[in-house]
Amino acid sequence: MLPNAILMEHHLIDMFGRLIGPRRPRSCDEGGQVPEHAPSNLAIEWVGLTLALMLICLILTETHALQRVDEVFFGPAMPGRLGIAAELLFNELIVAAVCTLLYRLGPSAGLCAAMGMSSAIAATAFAIFTWQGRIMPPTTGMSICVLAYLLWSWRRLEALLRFTALLTNRMTAEPVLHAKPVRAGHCMDPVQRQLNRVAMLDTQVRRYRALSDAWVDSLPEATLIASATGIVLLANARVMSLCADRDAHSRAGNSPVGRAVSDVLFQITGSHRANEFAAQALASLDHWPDGDALSARTKSQFDQGIEIANARDGLSLLIKCALIRPSFYGEGALVFHVADVSSVRMAERQRDMALRFLSHDMRSPQASILALVSQMQRDPSRYTPQRFAELVSQYATRALSLSDDFLFLAKAENLPPKLAEVDPALVLGDAVDDLLPQASAKFTTVNLTAEPGLSTIADVQLLRRAFVNLIGNAIKFGREASTVDVELSATDRHVKIAVTDYGTGISERDQEKLFREFTQLDGHASMSGHGLGLAFVKTVVDSLGGKLQVRSKLGEGTTFLMFLSRHDHDAALGN
């Protein structure tokens, strides 16, 4: 009888093994790789436990080890049994059923299942005894249910403790973020000690997540992290603000998280090239061969990115992408950076414009001097010595003025000013004296009216040059044989300098570009100039925290107003 029972046991194990099937660990990746910190495979332990319980069940059934306990249910004079084969089949089915339920259910549900099966076994034995007058001993099956629950709970708890201990040990060995010390306390229960360590691990993971979120938010560029399916997983505050600014009717409260990355990039840039770039990145990530690096061409393409020169609001946006290799922890990801390079491109355009103006304006007077020298060598009688000297002086002065303007502008833009208490009336007087030859050449009278006792904080050299440029422009663009009025007065908090000419005036369109470098106004194309004088004045006034305004009407003249912070000498001494 015993060999037949063992053969039946093997058939039962095979049947339930096929029913359950090998369960794939949740921590496996697509390639079947398991992380080195994965817990022990509970499926294997479940098979071992099932075999052990079936063997115990076989021994208990064959030896009638629990017969005395069965007599408690049916009395000493028990009726006939159903047979050893039927009892063995019944008990082995109970083993398979209870082990299957315990494997599928959690601890609480497993306890209920074990208790329910024990009650069902007792009810079945009582029903057979009532209807057929035979007995099916229930003690073995009920004992198996209790034993299976205890052993399986023990194995589960051991596996959980081993796994959490392995995780916490690995995390403890790594560098951690220092936080306020927390007294963990001592606990005699090993399970509670392990739970405390897991709680500390959870806190550490949350701190790392908070650090990564803060790091992404602190990036000056708009940064998007997308999954391999193209869904935005994380976006920093810069992306949020761009989405809110670009489309007031965007979905989900302007949040890009959960949306397609191509849609978010299109919302930011307004260009379908951004969609195509995102599609190329997703395709490259999808076809990234396992174990191989990206080709140099592909990596260079995404490192350089694409520039959208005319994005929304006229911005120049540079989009770059970094690919994260698929690995056992995920399918990979994409990191998109959207940088506003409008200021860089504007600086490049200004540099190119400066080079063009320099190549023309700097070469023009020098070429004129060389042409004069060549003409005098061929025909000495063409110019008198006095006229020749005047022309050479004029061209040399023009080149020197251009060089000085560049030097002063570079100094004002790149060097900190040497601030000191300044009397603006004295500086204005010096500037007017410097411009007397220019005013005399145009028969222009410069009227200076200054309120005495005023002072401000400024760099004397830069302020004097700014006054020279402002008054010199008024002389240059004013009518010949007219006047230029320069007035110094005070307001409650500022020193006001007003420079007025009575020339042709400036149109409203030209006033918008008046303080740009290398800009010549349309109505003054015949006047020589390179647009650096007023740009220098604006730079100096801005560096001093002042304001520069212009008021002009065509045909009536122009007034420039400069406001500088007023310095109260008496109040400064009192402080």
C-alpha positions, 0 to 999 in steps of 0.5 A: 500500500505504501508504494502506491501512496507514494506514487499517488503523491508524486502525481498530485505534486506534478498536477498542482505544480502545473496548476500553479506554474512558475511565478516570475519574480516582480523584480525581474526585467525583460531579459530575465535578470534579477537584481543581486539584492532580490529576495529568495524565491518563495515559489521554490520554498513553497514547493519544498514545504508542500512536499514536506507536508505531503510526506508528513501527511503520508506518515500520519495516515499510514501510522494512524498516529492521531487515532486517539485524537480521532476517538475524541470525535467518534468515541472509543468504539469507532465504526469502520474506516473508509480505507487507507487509500481514500484517507490518503487521497483525501488528506493529500488533496487537503495538503495541496489545497491549503498550500495553494491557498496560503501561497495565493493569499496574504497572512490574514486571508491565509489564516481565515482559509486555514480555519475555514478548511479545518472546519470544512474537514470536520463537517465533511467527516461528520457528514460521512459518518452520519450518512454512510456510517463510516468515518473519515478521520479529520484530525490529520487534515486539520493538523495539516492545515494548522501546521501548513499555516504556521510553517508558511508564515514562518518561511514568509517572515524569514524571507522578508526579514532576510530581504529587508536586512539585505536592503538596509545593510546595502543602503547603510554602506552607501553615502547618506544625506545627513539629517537631524539625528533621531533616537531610534531606541532599542527594541528586543523584538528582532522583527520590530528592530527590522521594521525600525530599520526599514522605516529609516530606509524609507525616510532616507529614500524620501530624502533622496527623492526630495533632493532629486526633485529640488535638484531638477527644480533648481536647474536654470533650463527647462528639464523634462524626464520622459519614460520610454513610452514618451510620457512625461514623468518629471518636470521642473518649475521652469517647464511649468512656467513655460507651459503656463505662459504659452497656453492659458488653456492647457490641460490638467492645470498646465501640468505637463506630467502624464502628457506626451513629451512631444505635446509638451515640447510643441506647447513650449516651442510652437514648432513641429521640429520639436515633435520630430526630435522627440520621436527620433529620441524615442526611436533611438531608445527603443532600438538601443541594443542591449550591452552596446553603446550609442553610436558616436553619430547618434550621441553627437546628434542628441548632444548638439540638439536642435535650435528653434530660431523663431519659437513662441514669443520670438525666442530662440530655444535650444533642445537637447536630449540625453538617453538613459540606457534600459537596464534591469530597473526599467525600460530607460528614460529620456532627459530633455533640456530646453534652453533659452539662447535668445540672449546668446544669439542676440549677443552674437548678432551684435558682435557680427554687427560690431565687426561689420561697423568696425570694418567699415568705420575704422577702415574708412578714415584710414583709407581716406588718409591713404587716398589723400597721401596718394593724391598728394604724391601724384599731384602736389598742387591738388591740395594746399598744405593747410587743406591737406592738414585739415582733411588728415586731422578730420579723418584721424579725429573721426577714427580716434573718436570711434576708438574712444567710444569703444573703449569707454563703452567696454569700460562701462559694461565690464568694469565696476565704476569708481564711485565718489561724491561728484558735483554735477555742475562742475562736470557739466562745465568741463563737458561744455568746455570740451565741446567748444570747438565742435560748437564753434564749428556749427556756430552753436551756443551752449547755454548751461544753467546749473543749480548750485549745491547739488551732488551725486555718487558717480564715476567722474570720468564715465559721467563726464564722457556721458555728458560729452556724448549727450551734449555732443549729439545735441550739437551734431543733430541741432540746427546750425547757428542755433542753441543747445540748452543744458539745465541742472536742477533737483527733484525730491530724490534725484538730480535732473539733467536736461539737454535740449536741441532745436533740430529736426527731432526723432520719430517715435519708431526711431526712439525705440531703437535710440539706445541700441549699439551700432544703430543709426537713425533713418532721418540722420543717415547723412550724419556720420555716427556709429550708434555708440554714444547714446548706448554708452550714456544708457549704460552709465546711467543704468550702472548708477541706478538712474533713468534716461528718458527722451522727449522729441517732436519732429520739426521741433527738437529733442530733449534728453532727461537724465535722472541720477540719485541725489546725494545729501551731503549733510544727511550723510555726515549726520549718519 
